[in-house]
Amino acid sequence: MSYHYGARKKKFKNKEGVFEEAYYAVSKSTRIVEIKELADLLAYRSSLTPGDIYSTLIGLSALTKEMLRDGYKVKLDGIGVFGVAITSKGFATEKELDPKKVKFSKVSYRADKALVQELKTMKYVKELPPPKGYVSKRIKEEE
């Protein structure tokens, strides 16, 4: 299967300070695959039931949160390593940098080398524009 992309026009300032426009490729994901569907697909490829796999994936999610919160990195073979990135303001002395001044920044992710190599071999297909007269409606999720 191929990965879809679209084109987006971006304005930027070149080295001479002159504004230019150019088109760049942007990712176009077809949809999000949720945990329930992953469980069904994995069950189809194994001797386990969808319920067994779903429970395991939910457990993996909870355990990953716990490990990250406890200061560990989590490595999933074939996927990559997850960790926590932190931040703080700069201080003149180390003594001024106390725990109350350190904050969570984001979850970091470093892809597995085998995954990166696999993705480097992807084929790309340009997404077709919507048909003339097509009207897109966004459905608001019920809260």
C-alpha positions as CSV (number, residue, x, y, z in Angstrom):
1,M,0.0,0.0,0.0
2,S,1.1,3.6,-0.6
3,Y,1.2,6.6,1.6
4,H,-0.9,9.6,0.5
5,Y,0.3,13.1,0.5
6,G,-1.1,16.5,-0.6
7,A,0.5,19.8,-1.6
8,R,0.4,22.9,0.5
9,K,1.6,26.3,-0.6
10,K,3.9,28.0,2.0
11,K,5.3,31.5,2.1
12,F,8.8,31.9,3.4
13,K,11.6,34.5,3.5
14,N,14.7,33.6,1.5
15,K,18.3,34.4,2.4
16,E,18.0,37.8,0.7
17,G,14.9,38.7,2.9
18,V,12.5,38.4,0.0
19,F,9.2,36.5,0.5
20,E,8.7,33.5,-1.8
21,E,6.0,30.9,-2.2
22,A,6.6,27.2,-2.9
23,Y,4.6,24.0,-2.7
24,Y,5.6,21.3,-0.2
25,A,4.4,17.8,0.4
26,V,2.1,17.2,3.5
27,S,1.0,13.9,5.0
28,K,-2.6,12.9,4.4
29,S,-3.6,10.1,6.8
30,T,-6.6,8.2,5.6
31,R,-7.9,7.5,9.1
32,I,-7.0,6.6,12.7
33,V,-6.9,2.9,13.6
34,E,-8.1,2.6,17.2
35,I,-7.2,-0.1,19.8
36,K,-10.3,-2.2,19.3
37,E,-9.6,-2.6,15.6
38,L,-6.0,-3.3,16.3
39,A,-7.1,-6.1,18.7
40,D,-9.4,-7.5,16.0
41,L,-6.7,-7.4,13.3
42,L,-4.1,-9.1,15.7
43,A,-6.6,-11.8,16.7
44,Y,-7.2,-12.6,13.0
45,R,-3.4,-13.1,12.6
46,S,-3.0,-15.2,15.8
47,S,-4.7,-17.9,17.9
48,L,-5.7,-15.4,20.5
49,T,-9.2,-13.9,20.9
50,P,-9.9,-10.2,20.3
51,G,-10.8,-9.9,24.0
52,D,-7.4,-11.3,25.1
53,I,-5.5,-8.9,22.8
54,Y,-7.7,-5.9,23.7
55,S,-7.1,-6.6,27.4
56,T,-3.3,-6.9,26.8
57,L,-3.2,-3.6,24.9
58,I,-5.1,-1.8,27.6
59,G,-2.7,-3.2,30.1
60,L,0.3,-2.2,28.0
61,S,-1.1,1.4,27.9
62,A,-1.6,1.6,31.6
63,L,1.8,0.0,32.3
64,T,3.5,2.4,29.9
65,K,2.0,5.4,31.7
66,E,3.1,4.0,35.0
67,M,6.7,3.3,33.8
68,L,7.0,6.8,32.2
69,R,5.7,8.4,35.4
70,D,8.2,6.5,37.5
71,G,11.1,7.8,35.3
72,Y,11.7,4.9,33.0
73,K,11.9,4.8,29.2
74,V,9.8,2.2,27.5
75,K,11.1,0.2,24.5
76,L,8.8,-1.7,22.3
77,D,10.8,-3.8,19.9
78,G,10.1,-3.0,16.3
79,I,8.3,0.3,17.3
80,G,10.7,2.4,19.3
81,V,11.5,4.0,22.7
82,F,9.1,6.3,24.6
83,G,10.4,8.7,27.2
84,V,9.5,11.9,29.0
85,A,11.0,15.3,28.0
86,I,11.1,18.0,30.7
87,T,11.8,21.7,30.7
88,S,12.6,24.6,33.0
89,K,13.6,28.2,32.9
90,G,17.3,29.0,33.0
91,F,18.9,29.9,36.3
92,A,22.2,31.4,37.3
93,T,23.0,28.7,39.8
94,E,22.2,25.0,40.1
95,K,20.8,25.6,43.6
96,E,18.0,27.9,42.2
97,L,16.8,25.0,40.0
98,D,14.5,23.2,42.5
99,P,11.9,20.5,41.6
100,K,9.0,22.9,41.7
101,K,10.5,24.7,38.7
102,V,10.8,21.6,36.5
103,K,7.8,20.9,34.2
104,F,6.7,18.2,31.8
105,S,7.3,19.2,28.2
106,K,6.2,16.2,26.0
107,V,6.4,12.5,25.5
108,S,9.5,11.8,23.4
109,Y,9.6,9.0,20.9
110,R,12.6,7.5,19.0
111,A,11.6,5.1,16.3
112,D,13.2,1.7,16.1
113,K,15.9,1.5,13.4
114,A,14.1,-1.4,11.6
115,L,10.9,0.6,11.5
116,V,12.7,3.6,10.1
117,Q,14.2,1.4,7.3
118,E,10.8,0.0,6.5
119,L,9.3,3.4,6.2
120,K,12.1,4.7,4.0
121,T,11.0,2.2,1.3
122,M,7.4,3.5,1.2
123,K,5.8,4.5,-2.1
124,Y,3.9,7.7,-2.3
125,V,0.7,8.6,-4.1
126,K,-0.6,12.2,-4.5
127,E,-4.1,12.6,-3.0
128,L,-6.7,13.4,-5.6
129,P,-8.6,16.7,-5.1
130,P,-12.3,16.3,-4.1
131,P,-14.7,16.2,-7.0
132,K,-16.1,19.5,-8.2
133,G,-19.0,20.6,-6.0
134,Y,-18.0,18.3,-3.1
135,V,-19.0,19.7,0.3
136,S,-17.2,18.4,3.4
137,K,-19.1,18.3,6.7
138,R,-17.4,17.8,10.0
139,I,-19.4,15.8,12.5
140,K,-19.0,17.1,16.1
141,E,-18.3,14.3,18.6
142,E,-21.0,14.1,21.2
143,E,-19.7,14.8,24.7
